[in-house]
Amino acid sequence: DLGMAYMHVAELTQDPADKQVRASLYDLAEQKFLQALALGSEQVYYHLACLYSLQENGPDSYHYLVKAYESNTLPPVSDVLDDRWLEFVRSTPNFQNFIRSIKATEDGAIDNLEMN
C-alpha cells in the first residue's frame, strides 16, 4: 500500500521542475513493491507493471504484466486496457500480442465451456 501511495504522490507532481522528486518517489515505490514481492505478494506484479510503464520502461512493464497473468493476479482485460498508468506499455507490440493472446485464451475457454 505504501508503494501505491508513493506512485499516487508522484503522479501529483506534474511540474517539470519536480522530475527529480517524481523519480525519487518512483524509486521508493519500487523498493516497497520489491519488498512485498520478496515476502511473497504476487498481487504486486501488476503494480510493478504500472510503475515501469509510468517510467517508460516497456520491457520491465511487459515482464510484470506477464507475471501477473501467470499468477492469476491480472485484473480483467478491460481494466488493463483502460488503466492510464499503462498508457506507455500499451503502445508496444509486445503488449498488443499479449492482449490478443489473453483474449484468444479466454475465447477458447468459453468455447470449451459451451461444448461441455
C-alpha distances in whole Angstrom, upper triangle without the diagonal:
4,5,5,6,9,10,11,12,14,15,17,19,22,25,26,27,23,23,22,19,18,18,17,14,14,15,12,9,12,12,8,9,12,12,10,13,15,14,15,12,14,11,10,13,13,10,12,15,14,13,17,18,17,19,22,22,23,24,21,19,22,21,18,19,22,19,17,21,22,19,20,16,17,17,21,23,23,19,19,23,21,18,19,16,19,22,23,23,24,27,28,31,28,26,29,30,27,27,31,30,28,30,33,31,30,34,35,33,34,38,38,37,40,42,42
4,5,5,6,9,10,11,12,14,15,17,20,23,24,24,20,20,19,16,15,16,14,11,11,12,9,7,10,10,7,9,12,11,10,13,15,15,16,14,16,14,12,15,15,12,13,16,15,13,17,19,17,18,21,21,23,24,21,19,23,22,19,20,23,21,19,23,24,22,23,19,20,20,24,25,26,22,22,25,23,20,20,17,20,22,23,23,25,28,29,31,29,27,30,32,29,29,33,32,30,32,35,34,33,37,38,36,38,41,41,40,43,46,45
4,5,5,6,9,10,11,13,15,16,19,21,22,23,19,18,17,15,13,13,12,9,8,9,7,4,7,8,5,6,9,10,9,12,14,14,15,13,14,12,9,12,12,9,10,13,11,10,13,15,14,15,18,18,20,20,17,16,19,19,16,17,20,18,17,20,22,20,21,17,18,18,22,23,24,20,19,22,21,17,17,14,16,19,20,20,22,25,25,28,26,24,27,29,26,26,30,30,27,30,33,32,31,34,36,35,36,39,39,39,42,44,44
4,5,5,6,9,10,11,13,15,17,20,22,22,19,18,18,16,13,14,14,10,10,12,10,7,9,11,9,8,12,13,12,14,17,17,17,14,15,12,10,12,11,8,10,12,10,9,13,14,13,14,17,18,19,21,18,16,19,19,16,17,20,18,16,20,22,20,20,16,16,16,19,21,21,17,17,19,18,14,14,12,14,17,18,19,20,23,24,27,25,23,26,27,24,24,28,28,26,28,31,30,29,32,34,33,34,37,38,37,40,42,42
4,5,5,6,9,10,11,13,16,19,20,21,17,17,17,14,12,14,13,9,10,12,10,8,11,13,10,11,15,15,14,17,19,19,20,17,18,16,13,16,15,11,13,16,13,12,15,17,14,16,19,20,22,24,21,19,22,23,19,20,24,22,20,23,26,24,24,20,20,19,22,24,24,20,20,22,20,17,16,14,17,19,20,21,23,26,27,30,28,26,29,31,28,28,31,32,29,31,35,34,33,36,38,36,37,41,41,40,43,46,45
4,5,5,6,9,10,11,14,16,18,18,14,14,14,11,9,10,9,5,7,9,7,5,9,10,9,11,14,14,14,17,19,19,20,18,19,17,14,16,15,12,12,15,13,10,14,15,13,14,17,18,20,22,19,18,21,21,19,20,23,22,21,24,26,24,25,21,21,21,24,25,25,21,21,23,21,17,16,14,17,19,19,20,22,25,26,29,27,25,28,30,28,28,32,32,30,32,35,35,34,37,39,38,39,42,43,42,45,47,47
4,5,5,6,9,10,12,15,17,18,14,13,14,11,9,10,10,7,6,9,9,6,9,12,11,11,14,15,15,17,19,20,21,18,18,16,13,15,13,9,10,12,9,7,11,12,9,11,14,15,17,19,17,15,18,19,16,17,21,20,19,22,24,23,23,19,19,18,21,22,22,18,17,19,18,14,13,10,13,15,16,17,19,21,22,25,24,22,25,27,25,25,28,29,27,29,32,32,31,34,36,35,36,39,40,40,42,45,45
4,5,5,6,9,11,15,17,18,14,14,15,13,10,12,13,9,9,13,12,10,13,15,14,14,17,18,18,20,22,23,23,20,20,18,15,17,15,12,13,15,11,10,14,14,11,13,16,18,20,22,20,17,21,22,19,20,23,23,21,24,26,25,24,21,20,19,21,22,22,18,18,19,17,14,12,10,14,16,17,18,20,22,24,27,26,23,26,29,26,26,29,30,28,30,33,33,32,35,37,36,37,40,41,40,42,45,45
4,5,5,7,10,13,15,15,12,12,13,10,8,11,11,7,9,12,11,10,14,15,14,15,19,19,19,21,24,24,25,22,23,21,18,20,18,15,16,17,14,13,16,16,13,14,18,19,22,24,22,20,23,24,22,23,26,26,24,27,29,28,28,24,23,23,25,26,25,22,21,23,20,17,15,13,17,18,19,21,23,25,26,30,29,26,29,32,29,29,33,34,32,33,37,36,35,38,41,40,40,44,45,44,46,49,49
4,5,5,8,11,12,13,9,9,10,7,5,8,8,6,7,10,10,9,12,14,14,15,18,19,19,21,23,24,25,23,23,21,18,19,18,14,15,16,13,10,13,14,10,11,14,16,19,21,19,18,21,22,20,21,25,24,23,26,28,27,28,24,23,23,25,25,25,22,21,22,20,16,14,12,15,16,16,18,21,22,24,27,26,24,27,30,28,28,31,32,31,32,36,36,35,38,40,39,40,43,44,44,46,49,49
4,5,7,10,12,14,11,10,12,10,7,10,12,9,9,13,13,12,14,17,17,17,20,21,21,23,25,26,27,24,24,21,18,19,17,14,15,15,12,11,13,13,9,11,14,16,18,21,19,17,20,22,20,20,24,24,23,25,28,27,27,24,22,21,23,23,22,19,18,19,17,14,11,10,13,13,14,17,18,20,22,25,25,23,25,28,26,26,29,31,29,30,34,34,33,36,38,38,38,41,43,42,44,47,47
4,6,9,12,13,10,11,13,11,9,12,13,11,12,15,15,14,17,19,19,19,23,24,24,25,28,29,29,26,27,24,21,23,21,17,18,19,16,14,17,16,13,15,17,20,22,25,23,21,24,26,24,24,28,28,26,29,32,31,30,27,25,24,26,26,25,22,21,22,19,16,14,13,17,17,18,20,22,23,25,29,29,26,29,31,30,29,33,34,32,33,37,37,36,39,41,41,41,44,46,45,47,50,50
4,6,8,9,6,8,10,8,6,10,11,10,11,14,15,15,17,19,20,20,23,24,25,26,29,30,31,28,28,26,23,24,22,19,19,20,17,15,17,17,13,14,17,19,22,25,23,21,25,27,25,25,29,29,28,30,33,32,32,29,27,27,29,29,28,24,24,24,22,19,16,15,18,18,18,21,23,24,26,29,29,27,30,33,31,31,34,36,34,36,39,39,38,41,43,43,44,47,48,48,49,52,53
4,6,8,7,8,11,10,8,12,14,13,13,17,18,17,19,22,22,23,25,27,27,28,31,32,33,30,30,27,25,25,23,20,21,21,17,16,17,16,13,14,16,19,21,24,23,21,25,27,25,26,29,30,29,31,34,33,33,30,28,27,29,28,27,24,23,23,21,18,15,14,17,16,17,20,21,22,24,28,28,26,28,31,30,30,33,35,34,35,38,39,38,40,43,43,43,46,48,48,49,52,53
4,5,5,7,10,10,10,12,14,14,15,18,19,19,21,24,24,25,27,29,30,31,33,35,36,33,33,31,28,28,27,24,24,24,21,19,20,19,16,16,18,21,23,27,26,24,28,30,28,29,32,33,32,34,37,37,37,33,32,31,33,32,31,28,27,27,25,22,19,18,21,20,19,23,24,24,27,30,31,29,31,34,33,33,36,38,37,38,42,42,42,44,46,46,47,50,51,51,53,56,57
4,5,6,9,10,10,12,14,15,15,18,19,20,21,24,25,25,27,29,30,31,33,35,36,34,33,31,28,29,27,24,23,24,21,19,19,18,15,15,16,19,22,25,24,23,27,29,28,29,32,33,32,34,37,37,37,34,32,32,33,32,31,29,27,27,25,23,19,18,21,19,18,22,24,23,25,29,30,28,30,33,33,33,36,38,37,38,41,42,42,44,47,47,47,50,52,52,53,56,57
4,6,8,9,10,11,13,14,16,17,19,20,22,23,25,26,28,29,31,32,34,35,37,34,35,33,30,30,29,26,25,25,23,20,21,21,17,16,19,21,24,27,26,25,29,31,30,31,34,34,34,36,39,39,39,36,34,34,36,35,34,32,30,30,29,26,22,21,23,22,22,25,27,27,28,32,32,31,34,36,36,36,39,40,40,41,44,45,45,47,49,49,50,53,54,55,56,59,60
4,5,5,6,9,10,11,12,14,15,16,18,20,21,22,24,26,27,28,30,32,33,31,31,29,26,27,26,22,22,23,20,17,18,19,15,14,17,19,23,25,24,23,27,28,27,28,31,31,31,34,36,35,36,33,31,31,33,33,32,29,28,28,26,23,20,19,21,21,20,23,25,26,27,31,31,29,32,35,34,34,37,38,38,39,42,43,42,45,47,47,48,51,52,52,54,56,57
4,5,5,6,9,10,10,12,14,15,16,18,20,21,22,24,26,27,28,30,31,29,29,28,24,25,24,21,20,20,18,15,16,16,12,11,14,16,19,22,21,20,24,25,24,25,29,29,29,31,33,33,34,31,29,29,32,31,31,28,26,26,25,22,19,17,19,19,17,20,23,23,24,28,28,27,29,32,31,31,35,36,35,37,40,40,40,43,45,45,46,49,50,50,52,54,55
4,5,5,6,9,10,10,12,14,15,17,19,20,21,23,24,25,27,29,30,29,29,28,24,25,24,21,20,21,19,16,16,17,14,12,15,17,20,22,21,21,25,25,25,26,29,29,29,32,34,33,34,31,30,31,33,33,33,30,28,29,27,24,22,19,21,21,20,22,25,25,26,30,29,28,31,34,32,33,36,37,37,39,41,41,42,44,46,46,47,50,51,51,54,56,56
4,5,5,6,9,10,11,12,14,15,17,18,20,21,23,24,26,27,29,27,28,26,23,24,23,20,19,21,18,15,16,18,14,13,17,18,22,24,22,21,25,26,24,26,29,29,28,31,33,33,33,30,29,29,32,32,32,28,27,28,27,23,21,18,21,21,20,23,25,26,27,31,30,29,32,34,33,33,37,37,36,38,41,41,41,44,46,45,47,50,51,50,53,55,56
4,5,5,6,9,10,10,12,14,15,16,18,20,21,22,24,26,27,25,25,23,20,21,20,17,16,17,15,12,13,14,11,10,13,15,18,21,19,18,22,23,21,23,26,26,25,28,30,29,30,27,26,26,28,28,28,25,23,24,23,19,17,14,17,18,17,19,22,23,24,27,27,25,28,31,29,29,33,34,33,35,38,38,37,40,42,42,43,46,47,47,49,52,52
4,5,5,6,9,10,10,12,14,15,16,18,20,21,22,24,26,24,24,23,19,20,19,16,15,16,14,11,11,13,10,8,12,13,17,18,16,16,20,21,20,21,25,24,24,27,29,28,30,26,25,26,29,28,29,26,24,25,24,20,18,15,17,18,16,18,21,22,22,26,25,24,27,29,28,29,32,33,32,34,37,37,37,40,42,41,43,46,46,47,49,51,52
4,5,5,6,9,10,11,13,14,15,17,19,20,21,23,25,23,24,23,19,20,20,17,15,18,16,13,14,16,13,12,15,16,19,21,18,18,22,22,21,23,26,25,25,28,30,29,30,27,27,27,30,30,31,27,26,27,26,23,21,17,20,21,20,21,24,25,26,29,28,27,30,32,30,31,35,35,34,36,39,39,39,42,44,43,44,47,48,48,51,53,53
4,5,5,6,9,10,11,12,14,15,17,18,20,21,23,21,22,20,17,18,18,14,14,16,14,11,13,15,12,11,15,16,19,21,18,17,21,22,20,21,25,24,23,26,28,27,28,24,24,24,27,28,28,25,23,25,24,20,18,15,18,19,19,20,23,24,25,28,27,26,29,31,29,29,33,33,32,34,37,37,36,40,41,41,42,45,46,45,48,50,51
4,5,5,6,9,10,10,12,14,15,16,18,20,21,19,19,18,14,15,15,12,10,12,11,7,9,11,9,8,12,12,15,17,14,14,17,18,16,18,21,20,20,23,25,24,25,22,21,22,25,25,25,22,20,22,21,18,16,13,15,16,16,17,20,21,22,25,23,22,25,27,25,26,30,30,29,31,34,33,33,36,38,38,39,42,43,43,45,47,48
4,5,5,6,9,10,11,12,14,15,16,18,20,19,19,19,15,16,16,13,11,14,13,9,10,13,12,10,14,13,17,17,14,15,18,18,17,19,22,21,21,24,25,24,26,23,23,24,27,27,28,25,23,25,24,21,20,16,18,19,18,19,22,24,23,26,25,24,27,29,27,28,31,31,30,33,36,35,35,38,40,39,41,44,44,44,47,49,49
4,5,5,6,9,10,11,12,14,15,17,19,17,19,18,14,16,17,13,12,15,14,11,13,16,14,13,17,16,19,20,17,17,21,20,18,20,23,21,21,25,26,24,26,23,23,24,27,28,29,25,24,26,25,21,20,17,19,21,21,21,24,26,26,29,27,26,29,31,28,29,33,33,31,34,37,36,36,39,40,39,41,44,44,44,47,49,49
4,5,5,6,9,10,11,12,14,15,17,15,16,14,11,13,13,9,9,12,11,8,11,13,12,12,15,15,17,18,15,14,18,18,15,17,20,18,18,21,23,21,22,19,19,20,23,24,25,21,20,23,22,18,17,14,16,19,18,18,21,23,24,27,25,23,26,28,25,26,30,30,28,30,33,32,32,35,37,36,37,41,41,41,43,46,45
4,5,5,6,8,10,10,12,14,15,14,14,14,10,11,12,9,7,10,11,7,9,12,12,11,14,13,15,16,12,12,16,15,13,15,18,16,16,20,21,19,21,18,18,20,23,24,25,22,20,22,22,19,18,15,16,18,18,17,20,22,22,25,22,21,25,26,23,25,28,28,27,29,32,31,31,34,36,35,37,40,40,40,43,45,44
4,6,5,6,9,10,11,12,14,14,15,15,12,13,15,12,10,14,14,11,13,16,15,14,18,16,19,18,15,16,19,17,15,18,20,18,18,22,22,21,23,20,21,22,26,27,28,25,23,26,26,22,22,18,19,22,21,21,24,26,26,28,26,25,28,29,27,28,32,31,29,32,35,33,34,37,38,37,39,42,42,42,45,47,46
4,5,5,6,9,10,11,13,11,13,13,10,12,14,11,10,14,14,12,14,17,16,16,19,18,20,20,16,16,19,18,15,18,20,18,17,21,22,19,21,18,19,21,24,26,27,23,22,25,25,21,21,18,19,22,22,22,24,27,27,29,27,25,29,30,27,28,31,31,29,32,34,32,32,36,37,36,37,41,40,40,43,45,45
4,5,5,6,9,10,11,9,10,10,6,8,10,8,7,11,11,10,12,14,15,15,17,16,18,17,14,13,16,15,12,14,16,14,13,17,18,16,18,15,16,17,21,22,24,21,19,22,22,18,19,16,17,20,20,19,21,24,24,26,23,22,25,26,23,24,28,27,25,28,30,29,29,32,33,32,34,37,37,37,40,42,41
4,5,5,6,9,10,9,10,11,8,9,12,10,8,12,14,12,13,16,17,16,18,16,18,17,13,14,16,14,12,15,16,14,14,18,18,16,18,16,17,20,23,24,26,23,21,24,25,21,22,18,19,22,21,20,23,25,24,26,23,23,26,27,24,25,29,27,26,29,31,29,30,33,34,33,35,38,38,38,41,42,42
4,5,5,6,9,9,11,12,10,12,15,13,12,15,16,15,16,19,20,19,22,20,22,21,17,17,20,18,15,18,19,16,16,20,20,18,20,18,19,21,25,27,28,25,24,27,27,24,25,21,22,25,25,24,26,29,28,30,27,26,30,30,27,28,32,30,28,32,34,32,32,36,36,35,37,40,39,39,42,44,43
4,5,5,7,5,8,9,7,10,12,11,11,14,15,14,16,19,19,20,22,20,22,21,17,17,19,17,14,16,18,15,14,18,18,15,17,14,17,18,22,24,26,23,21,25,25,22,23,20,21,24,24,23,25,28,27,29,26,25,28,29,25,26,30,28,26,29,31,29,29,33,34,32,34,37,36,36,39,41,40
4,5,5,5,6,8,6,8,11,11,10,13,15,14,15,18,19,19,21,19,20,18,15,15,17,14,11,14,15,12,12,15,15,12,15,13,15,18,21,23,25,22,21,24,25,22,23,20,20,24,23,21,24,27,25,27,24,23,26,26,23,24,27,26,24,27,29,27,27,31,31,30,32,35,34,34,37,39,38
4,5,7,9,12,10,11,15,14,13,16,18,17,18,21,22,22,24,21,22,21,17,18,20,17,14,17,18,14,15,18,17,15,18,16,19,21,25,26,29,26,24,28,28,25,27,23,23,27,26,24,27,30,28,30,26,26,29,29,26,27,30,29,27,30,32,30,30,34,34,32,35,38,37,37,40,42,41
4,6,9,11,11,13,16,15,15,18,20,19,20,23,24,24,26,24,25,24,20,20,22,19,16,19,20,16,16,19,18,15,18,16,19,21,25,27,29,26,25,29,29,26,28,24,25,28,28,27,29,32,31,32,29,28,31,31,27,29,32,30,28,31,33,30,30,34,34,32,35,38,36,36,40,41,40
4,6,9,9,11,14,14,14,17,19,19,20,22,24,24,26,24,24,22,19,19,20,17,15,17,17,13,13,16,15,11,14,13,16,18,22,24,26,24,23,26,27,24,26,24,24,27,27,25,27,30,29,30,26,25,29,28,25,26,29,27,25,28,29,27,27,31,31,29,31,34,33,32,36,37,36
4,5,6,8,11,11,12,14,16,16,18,20,21,22,24,22,22,21,18,17,18,16,13,15,15,12,11,14,14,10,12,10,13,15,19,21,23,20,19,23,24,21,23,20,21,24,25,23,24,28,27,28,25,23,26,26,23,24,27,25,23,26,28,25,25,29,29,27,29,32,31,31,34,36,35
4,5,6,8,10,10,12,14,15,16,18,20,21,22,20,20,19,16,15,15,13,10,11,12,8,7,10,10,7,9,7,10,13,16,18,20,18,17,20,21,19,21,19,18,22,23,20,22,25,24,25,22,20,23,23,19,20,23,21,19,22,24,21,21,25,26,24,26,29,28,28,31,33,32
4,5,6,7,9,11,12,13,15,17,18,20,21,20,19,19,16,14,15,14,10,11,12,10,7,10,11,8,9,6,8,10,13,16,18,15,14,18,18,16,18,16,16,20,21,19,20,23,23,24,21,19,22,22,19,19,22,21,18,21,23,21,21,24,25,23,25,28,28,27,31,33,32
4,5,5,6,9,10,10,12,14,15,16,18,17,17,17,13,12,14,13,9,10,12,10,8,12,13,11,12,9,10,12,16,17,19,16,15,18,19,15,17,14,15,18,19,17,19,22,22,23,20,19,22,22,19,20,23,22,20,23,25,23,23,27,28,26,28,31,31,31,34,36,35
4,5,5,6,9,10,11,12,14,15,16,15,14,14,11,9,10,9,5,7,9,6,5,9,10,9,10,8,8,11,14,15,18,15,13,16,18,15,17,14,13,17,17,15,16,20,19,20,17,15,19,19,15,17,20,19,17,20,22,20,21,24,25,24,26,29,29,29,32,34,34
4,5,5,6,9,10,11,12,14,15,14,13,14,11,9,10,10,6,6,9,8,6,9,11,10,10,7,6,8,12,12,14,12,9,13,14,11,13,11,10,14,14,12,14,17,17,19,16,14,17,17,14,14,18,17,15,18,21,19,19,23,24,23,25,28,28,28,31,33,33
4,5,5,6,9,10,11,12,14,13,14,15,12,9,12,12,8,9,12,11,9,12,15,13,14,10,10,11,14,15,16,13,11,15,15,11,12,9,10,14,14,13,15,18,18,21,18,16,19,20,17,18,21,21,19,21,24,23,23,26,28,27,28,31,32,31,34,36,36
4,5,5,6,8,10,11,12,11,11,12,8,7,10,9,6,8,11,10,9,13,14,14,15,12,12,13,17,17,19,16,13,16,17,13,14,11,11,14,14,12,15,17,17,19,17,15,19,20,17,18,21,21,19,22,25,24,24,27,29,28,30,32,33,33,36,38,38
4,6,5,6,9,10,10,9,9,9,7,4,6,7,5,6,9,9,9,11,13,14,14,12,10,12,15,14,16,14,11,13,14,11,12,9,8,11,11,9,11,14,13,16,13,11,15,16,13,14,18,18,16,19,22,21,21,24,26,26,27,30,31,31,33,35,36
4,6,5,6,9,10,10,10,12,10,7,9,11,9,9,12,13,11,14,16,16,16,13,12,12,15,14,15,12,10,12,12,8,9,5,5,9,9,9,11,14,14,17,15,13,16,18,15,16,19,20,18,20,23,23,23,26,28,27,28,31,32,32,35,37,37
4,5,5,6,9,9,10,12,9,7,11,12,10,11,14,14,14,16,19,18,19,16,15,15,18,18,19,16,14,16,15,12,11,7,8,11,11,11,13,16,16,19,17,15,19,20,18,19,23,23,22,24,27,26,26,29,31,31,32,35,36,36,38,40,41
4,5,5,6,5,7,8,6,5,9,10,9,10,13,14,14,16,18,19,20,17,16,17,19,19,20,17,14,16,16,13,13,9,9,11,9,9,12,14,13,16,14,13,17,19,17,18,21,22,21,23,26,26,26,29,31,30,32,35,35,36,38,40,41
4,5,5,6,6,9,8,5,8,11,10,10,13,15,14,16,19,19,20,18,15,16,18,17,17,15,12,13,14,11,10,7,5,7,5,5,9,10,11,14,13,11,14,17,15,16,19,20,19,21,24,24,25,27,29,29,31,33,34,35,37,39,40
4,5,8,9,12,11,9,12,14,13,14,17,18,17,19,22,22,22,20,18,18,20,19,19,16,14,15,14,11,9,6,7,8,7,9,11,13,14,17,16,15,18,20,19,19,22,23,23,24,27,28,28,30,32,32,33,36,37,38,40,42,43
4,5,8,11,10,9,12,14,14,15,18,18,18,21,23,23,24,22,20,21,23,22,22,20,17,18,18,15,13,10,10,11,9,10,13,14,14,18,17,16,19,21,20,21,24,25,25,27,29,29,30,32,34,34,36,38,39,40,42,44,45
4,6,9,9,8,11,13,14,14,17,18,19,20,23,24,24,22,20,21,22,21,21,20,16,17,17,15,13,10,9,9,6,7,11,11,11,14,14,13,16,18,18,19,22,23,23,25,27,28,28,31,33,33,35,37,38,39,41,43,44
4,6,6,6,9,10,11,12,15,16,17,19,20,21,23,21,19,20,22,21,22,20,17,18,19,16,15,12,11,11,8,8,12,12,11,14,13,13,16,17,16,18,21,22,22,24,26,27,28,30,31,32,34,36,37,38,40,42,43
4,6,5,6,8,10,10,12,14,15,16,18,20,21,19,17,19,20,18,20,19,15,15,17,15,14,12,10,10,7,5,9,9,7,10,9,9,12,14,13,15,17,18,19,21,23,23,24,27,28,29,31,33,34,35,37,39,40
4,5,5,6,9,10,11,12,14,15,17,18,20,19,17,19,21,19,21,20,17,17,20,18,18,15,12,14,11,8,12,12,9,11,9,10,13,14,13,15,18,17,18,21,22,23,24,27,28,28,30,32,33,34,37,38,39
4,5,5,6,9,10,10,12,14,15,16,18,17,15,18,20,19,21,20,16,18,19,17,17,14,12,14,12,10,13,14,12,14,11,12,15,16,14,16,19,19,19,22,24,23,24,27,28,28,31,33,33,34,37,38,39
4,5,5,6,9,10,11,13,14,15,17,15,13,15,17,16,18,16,12,14,16,13,13,10,8,11,9,7,10,12,10,13,10,9,13,14,12,14,17,17,17,19,21,21,22,25,26,26,28,31,31,32,34,36,37
4,5,5,6,9,10,11,12,14,15,14,12,14,16,14,17,16,12,13,16,14,15,13,10,12,10,7,9,11,9,10,7,7,10,11,9,11,14,14,14,16,18,18,19,22,23,24,26,28,28,29,32,33,34
4,6,5,6,9,10,11,12,14,14,12,15,17,16,19,18,14,16,19,17,18,15,13,15,14,11,13,15,12,13,10,10,14,13,11,13,16,15,15,18,20,19,20,23,24,24,26,28,29,30,32,34,34
4,5,5,6,8,10,10,12,11,10,13,15,15,18,16,13,15,17,15,16,14,12,15,14,11,13,16,14,16,12,11,15,15,12,14,17,16,15,18,20,19,20,23,24,23,26,28,28,29,32,33,34
4,5,5,6,9,10,11,9,7,10,12,11,14,13,9,12,14,12,15,12,10,13,13,10,11,14,13,14,11,9,12,12,9,10,14,13,11,15,17,16,16,20,21,20,22,25,25,26,29,30,31
4,5,5,6,9,10,10,9,12,13,13,16,15,12,14,17,16,18,16,13,16,16,12,13,16,14,14,10,10,12,11,8,10,13,11,10,14,15,14,15,18,19,19,21,23,23,25,27,29,29
4,5,5,6,8,8,8,12,15,15,18,17,14,17,19,17,20,17,15,18,18,15,16,19,17,17,14,13,16,15,12,14,16,14,13,17,18,16,17,21,21,20,23,25,25,26,29,30,30
4,6,5,6,5,5,9,11,12,15,13,11,15,17,15,17,15,14,17,18,15,16,19,18,18,15,13,16,16,12,13,16,14,12,15,17,15,16,19,20,19,21,24,24,24,27,29,29
4,5,5,6,5,8,10,10,14,13,11,14,17,16,19,17,15,18,19,15,15,19,17,17,14,12,14,14,10,11,13,11,9,12,14,12,12,16,16,15,18,20,20,21,24,25,25
4,5,8,8,12,13,14,17,17,15,18,20,19,22,20,18,21,22,18,19,22,20,19,16,15,17,15,12,13,15,13,11,14,15,13,14,17,17,16,19,21,20,21,24,25,25
4,5,8,11,13,15,18,17,15,19,21,19,22,20,19,22,23,20,20,24,22,22,19,17,20,19,15,16,18,16,14,17,18,15,16,19,19,17,20,23,22,22,25,27,26
4,6,9,10,12,15,14,14,17,19,18,21,20,18,22,23,20,20,23,22,22,19,17,19,18,14,15,17,15,12,15,16,13,13,17,17,15,17,20,19,19,22,24,24
4,6,9,11,14,12,12,15,17,15,18,17,16,19,21,18,18,22,21,22,19,17,19,19,15,15,18,16,13,16,18,16,15,19,20,18,20,23,23,22,25,27,27
4,7,8,11,9,8,12,13,12,15,14,13,16,18,15,15,19,18,19,16,14,16,16,12,12,15,14,11,13,16,14,13,17,18,17,18,22,22,22,24,26,27
4,6,8,6,6,10,11,10,14,13,12,16,18,16,15,19,19,20,18,15,16,17,14,12,15,15,12,13,16,15,14,17,19,17,18,21,22,21,24,26,27
4,5,5,6,9,10,11,15,15,14,16,19,17,15,19,19,20,18,15,15,16,13,11,14,14,10,11,14,13,11,14,16,15,15,19,20,19,21,24,24
4,5,5,6,9,10,13,14,12,14,16,14,12,15,16,16,15,12,12,13,10,7,10,11,8,8,12,12,10,13,15,15,15,18,20,20,21,24,25
4,5,5,6,9,12,14,12,13,16,15,13,16,17,18,17,14,13,15,13,10,12,14,11,11,14,15,13,14,18,17,17,20,22,21,22,25,27
4,5,5,6,10,11,10,12,15,14,12,16,17,19,18,14,15,17,14,12,15,16,13,13,17,17,15,17,20,20,20,23,24,24,25,28,29
4,5,5,9,9,7,10,12,11,9,13,14,15,14,10,12,14,11,9,13,14,11,12,16,16,15,17,20,20,20,23,24,24,26,29,30
4,6,8,10,8,9,11,10,8,11,13,14,14,10,10,13,11,9,12,14,12,12,16,17,15,17,20,20,20,23,25,25,26,29,30
4,6,9,8,8,12,12,10,13,15,17,17,13,14,17,15,13,15,18,16,15,19,20,18,20,23,23,23,26,28,28,29,32,33
4,5,6,7,10,11,10,13,15,17,17,13,15,17,15,14,17,19,17,17,21,21,20,22,25,25,25,28,30,29,31,34,35
4,5,5,9,10,10,12,15,18,18,14,16,19,18,16,19,21,20,20,24,24,23,25,28,28,28,31,33,33,34,37,38
4,6,8,9,10,12,14,17,17,14,16,19,17,16,20,21,20,21,24,25,24,26,29,29,29,32,34,34,35,38,39
4,6,6,6,9,11,14,13,10,12,15,13,13,16,18,17,18,21,22,21,24,26,26,27,30,31,31,33,36,37
4,6,5,7,10,13,13,11,12,15,15,14,17,19,18,19,22,23,23,25,27,28,29,31,33,33,35,37,38
4,5,6,8,11,12,10,12,15,15,15,18,19,19,20,23,24,25,26,29,29,30,33,34,35,37,39,40
4,5,5,9,8,6,9,12,11,12,15,16,16,18,20,21,22,24,26,26,28,30,31,32,34,36,37
4,6,8,9,6,7,10,10,9,12,14,14,15,18,19,19,21,23,24,25,27,29,30,31,34,35
4,7,9,7,8,11,12,12,14,16,17,17,20,21,22,23,26,27,28,29,31,33,34,36,38
4,5,5,7,9,10,11,13,15,16,17,19,20,22,23,25,26,27,29,31,32,34,35,37
4,5,5,6,8,10,11,12,14,15,16,18,20,21,22,24,26,27,29,30,32,33,35
4,5,5,6,9,10,10,12,14,15,16,18,20,21,22,24,26,27,29,30,32,33
4,5,5,6,9,10,11,12,14,15,16,18,20,21,23,24,26,27,29,30,32
4,5,5,6,9,10,11,12,14,15,16,18,20,21,22,24,26,27,29,31
4,6,5,6,9,10,10,12,14,15,16,18,20,21,22,24,26,27,29
4,5,5,6,9,10,11,12,14,15,17,18,20,21,23,24,26,27
4,5,5,6,8,10,10,12,14,15,16,18,20,21,23,24,26
4,6,5,6,9,10,10,12,14,15,16,18,20,21,23,25
4,5,5,6,9,10,10,12,14,15,16,18,20,21,23
4,5,5,6,9,10,10,12,14,15,17,18,20,21
4,5,5,6,8,10,10,12,14,15,16,18,20
4,5,5,6,9,10,10,12,14,15,17,19
4,5,5,6,9,10,10,12,14,15,17
4,5,5,6,9,10,11,12,14,16
4,5,5,6,9,10,11,12,15
4,5,5,6,9,10,11,13
4,5,5,6,9,10,11
4,5,5,6,9,10
4,5,5,6,9
4,5,5,7
4,5,5
4,6
4
